[in-house]
Amino acid sequence: MGLGKQAKTLSKGQIEAMLSYLSSTRHPERNRLIFLLSVKSGLRAKEIAHLTWWMTNDSSGEIGYQICLQDVASKGNSGRMIPLNGDVRAALIVYRRKVMHFAGPFVVSTERGLSTSPQAIVNMFQRWYRHLGFVGCSSHSGRRTFITRAAQRISTVGGSLRDVQVLAGHTNLRTTQRYIEQDVDAQRRVVQHM
């Protein structure tokens, strides 16, 4: 597999730095949620922009334990069920409390409207990464980080790369493989223990 121009993955320190920075922005709850939807749920910019409260709710109207991402909010027919990470669920609950009285059907809203565009999400990420000096990062960095980490951990919970493919919403396993950042140290360790 060749090396192409891909968004950089984020280290644990970069994720913490971003969360710290976002807490000081004008809309900290919303911005934290947007970032977590990318890095801990693997959502694309389009999916973040088109995510509705209905897709996050359980049958009683409360924030559930998974995102029911419909095809209409995703790329092609890549709608899927995504279990909610605890941090993402908590951020959804906090943000919904804040916007409950004026929210529309979409989770992410702006001062200009009750929804936003995928390009606006891309632009937010671009501003945030540029502010922190994260070179090579884009709105896809969180998604690549999510997919890489899921691939590294999936076998420890009895899953396979196919499960990561489903979480990512890819129709082809080769696409998922291209997202996964290689780990030279892990390659070295596995060869030494063979």
Summary of the structure (lengths in Angstrom):
residues: 194
radius of gyration: 17.0
end to end distance: 23.5
largest distance: 59.3
contacts: 558
relative contact order: 0.17
helix: 55%
strand: 7%
